[in-house]
């Protein structure tokens, strides 16, 4: 998916939207004077009622959770304050099941759980699992499962499914780097550049599953985009 691609509507129901965010697009403006086009701008052009929804509707109307700029995938946008509050509660109590597809450096074990707190490195926006000068340290848990082992020349990679049990900033990127398998293309937490073109960090929010207020469960999915597929096509299965 090109970095100038537009968001896409995946699903629509009375209280919310499921929107596909392309890599390279901010979820919402960083500040009130921001001029860069964001996913929020796309939503407001089509659903102006969202303008009054949320904890901070001036900057983040309807936005209950976010994705990093260079992560693609599915996001829920609330159309009403009632659904915003409901979905926020689900996120806080673990009522939303999320799966991500990731391309990682090295040969990941078949499956496992990472239960390591994450904090903010003092004086930076970088998250870390190590060091004495951490701030805002919070518990963080990630499940992982290897889907395919890939290679390029003498280098090994793993296509993996990641399931965050908690929702910390940069959690998946930090946890995978912590166990020595950083996300391919991750400029902040990765260790080195790939010897082939990688357009961005290879991380994609693939599915969301949760119960609607009336009790019906819903599962939403966004297939991996073209730019991710192109990188996979460069690699050989082993």
Legacy VTK file of the C-alpha trace (Angstrom):
# vtk DataFile Version 3.0
C-alpha trace
ASCII
DATASET POLYDATA
POINTS 238 float
0.000 0.000 0.000
1.458 3.320 -1.005
2.131 5.874 1.658
-0.274 8.343 0.005
-3.122 5.789 -0.010
-6.395 6.835 1.616
-8.080 5.118 4.531
-10.779 2.608 3.614
-14.122 1.809 5.185
-14.183 -1.809 6.344
-17.424 -1.915 8.336
-20.138 0.465 9.465
-22.738 0.129 12.178
-24.838 2.639 14.080
-22.375 3.400 16.852
-19.032 2.923 15.151
-16.898 2.508 12.032
-14.070 0.102 11.310
-11.502 1.917 9.168
-8.393 0.591 7.442
-5.414 2.861 8.107
-2.618 2.870 5.514
1.013 2.925 6.604
2.413 6.456 6.625
-0.832 8.055 7.830
-1.213 9.552 11.296
-4.274 8.419 13.219
-4.970 11.962 14.445
-3.217 15.371 14.487
-0.298 15.770 16.880
-1.484 19.250 17.873
-4.297 21.681 17.066
-2.250 23.510 14.408
-1.267 20.366 12.507
-1.711 20.649 8.731
-0.919 17.046 7.778
-3.856 14.972 6.536
-4.792 12.278 9.050
-7.255 9.415 9.375
-9.401 11.748 11.500
-9.713 14.185 8.579
-10.921 11.361 6.336
-13.512 10.320 8.928
-14.821 13.850 9.585
-15.370 14.514 5.880
-17.752 11.536 5.761
-19.118 11.361 9.311
-19.238 14.911 10.748
-21.158 13.726 13.835
-17.880 12.211 15.099
-16.600 15.749 15.722
-18.239 15.807 19.170
-17.219 12.308 20.318
-14.365 11.296 22.609
-12.193 12.327 25.548
-10.495 15.028 23.461
-12.727 15.655 20.421
-10.683 18.650 19.259
-7.602 16.501 18.534
-8.942 12.927 18.590
-12.636 12.905 17.673
-13.990 9.373 17.842
-10.560 7.813 18.364
-10.581 5.156 21.098
-7.273 3.481 20.169
-4.416 4.279 17.797
-1.874 2.753 15.465
1.665 4.043 14.924
2.157 6.085 11.767
4.096 3.299 10.007
1.744 0.505 11.106
-1.139 -0.350 8.815
-4.373 -1.967 9.860
-7.845 -1.834 11.294
-9.086 0.833 13.715
-12.425 1.396 15.435
-13.811 4.944 15.340
-16.771 5.723 17.598
-19.711 7.609 16.063
-21.425 8.236 19.407
-20.237 9.016 22.909
-22.094 5.991 24.258
-20.169 3.620 21.994
-16.893 5.471 22.702
-17.342 4.894 26.426
-18.403 1.277 25.850
-15.447 0.402 23.623
-12.979 2.214 25.885
-14.236 0.043 28.729
-13.740 -3.105 26.639
-10.147 -2.100 25.899
-9.414 -1.445 29.575
-10.819 -4.823 30.668
-9.319 -6.941 27.884
-12.609 -7.360 26.051
-11.095 -6.684 22.617
-9.043 -9.432 20.965
-6.445 -8.048 18.566
-4.179 -9.901 16.174
-1.288 -8.418 14.233
0.755 -9.803 11.384
4.476 -9.031 11.675
7.636 -9.795 9.739
10.485 -10.245 12.215
14.239 -10.602 12.090
15.555 -14.087 12.846
13.931 -17.441 13.533
11.285 -16.943 16.208
10.392 -19.865 18.488
7.134 -21.537 17.431
5.100 -19.799 20.144
5.445 -18.051 23.454
4.392 -15.262 25.805
6.371 -12.122 26.671
5.426 -10.744 30.098
7.786 -7.796 30.579
6.858 -4.289 31.828
7.428 -1.347 29.499
8.407 2.176 30.531
9.274 5.486 28.934
12.986 6.153 28.585
13.728 9.380 30.431
14.050 12.419 28.162
12.799 10.615 25.030
9.648 9.259 23.365
11.261 5.830 23.197
9.807 2.952 25.198
12.058 0.426 26.892
12.087 -2.769 28.960
15.435 -1.991 30.540
17.233 0.692 32.497
16.919 2.434 35.820
15.688 5.779 34.502
12.302 4.597 33.274
9.097 6.552 33.772
5.472 5.420 33.635
6.387 1.722 33.870
3.364 -0.514 33.189
2.804 -4.234 32.843
2.725 -5.517 29.262
1.948 -8.979 27.883
2.270 -10.211 24.289
1.538 -13.652 22.828
3.307 -14.686 19.632
3.109 -17.545 17.143
5.370 -18.256 14.174
3.432 -18.699 10.925
6.270 -19.206 8.437
10.049 -19.180 8.403
11.565 -17.188 5.542
15.045 -16.415 4.275
17.005 -14.122 2.000
20.542 -15.192 1.141
21.917 -16.258 4.526
19.461 -14.177 6.616
16.466 -15.642 8.461
13.083 -14.011 9.051
9.761 -15.051 10.580
6.226 -14.182 9.559
4.375 -14.138 12.870
1.015 -13.553 14.484
1.167 -11.284 17.541
-1.606 -10.933 20.114
-1.241 -8.103 22.650
-3.052 -8.777 25.925
-2.355 -5.189 26.996
-2.277 -1.981 24.955
0.934 -0.119 25.769
2.482 2.385 23.360
4.873 0.609 20.941
4.250 -2.615 22.881
4.689 -5.133 20.065
7.744 -3.393 18.640
9.410 -3.129 22.056
8.607 -6.686 23.108
9.817 -8.277 19.886
13.049 -6.272 20.054
13.402 -7.331 23.712
13.567 -11.028 22.742
15.954 -10.341 19.856
13.447 -10.474 16.985
12.644 -6.831 16.114
10.101 -5.916 13.477
11.706 -5.647 10.054
11.950 -1.997 8.994
11.500 -0.597 12.514
13.779 2.443 12.550
13.426 3.066 16.302
13.738 -0.424 17.812
15.312 -2.421 14.978
18.983 -3.321 14.896
19.945 -3.029 11.229
18.764 -2.335 7.717
17.611 -5.126 5.437
19.639 -5.849 2.276
16.470 -5.384 0.183
13.784 -2.667 -0.061
11.569 -2.381 3.019
9.143 0.558 2.741
8.250 0.778 6.459
7.984 -1.304 9.608
6.384 -4.611 8.687
3.565 -4.578 11.236
-0.130 -4.800 10.379
-3.200 -4.790 12.648
-5.119 -7.623 11.012
-8.189 -8.447 13.127
-10.351 -7.123 15.953
-12.925 -9.207 17.810
-15.325 -7.959 20.470
-18.927 -8.079 21.661
-21.400 -5.383 20.683
-23.445 -3.749 23.475
-26.396 -6.062 22.733
-24.136 -9.110 23.173
-23.478 -10.203 19.577
-19.804 -10.922 18.898
-18.187 -9.401 15.836
-14.889 -10.162 14.113
-13.395 -7.623 11.710
-10.446 -8.207 9.422
-8.188 -6.216 7.099
-5.899 -8.284 4.814
-2.219 -7.369 4.734
-1.650 -4.554 2.208
0.285 -4.606 -1.032
3.529 -3.170 0.344
3.667 -5.961 2.949
2.876 -8.588 0.297
5.678 -7.231 -1.899
8.261 -7.711 0.858
7.016 -11.239 1.510
7.385 -11.971 -2.208
11.107 -11.151 -1.948
11.635 -13.839 0.658
11.787 -17.587 0.278
10.020 -20.050 2.556
12.326 -22.425 4.384
LINES 1 239
238 0 1 2 3 4 5 6 7 8 9 10 11 12 13 14 15 16 17 18 19 20 21 22 23 24 25 26 27 28 29 30 31 32 33 34 35 36 37 38 39 40 41 42 43 44 45 46 47 48 49 50 51 52 53 54 55 56 57 58 59 60 61 62 63 64 65 66 67 68 69 70 71 72 73 74 75 76 77 78 79 80 81 82 83 84 85 86 87 88 89 90 91 92 93 94 95 96 97 98 99 100 101 102 103 104 105 106 107 108 109 110 111 112 113 114 115 116 117 118 119 120 121 122 123 124 125 126 127 128 129 130 131 132 133 134 135 136 137 138 139 140 141 142 143 144 145 146 147 148 149 150 151 152 153 154 155 156 157 158 159 160 161 162 163 164 165 166 167 168 169 170 171 172 173 174 175 176 177 178 179 180 181 182 183 184 185 186 187 188 189 190 191 192 193 194 195 196 197 198 199 200 201 202 203 204 205 206 207 208 209 210 211 212 213 214 215 216 217 218 219 220 221 222 223 224 225 226 227 228 229 230 231 232 233 234 235 236 237
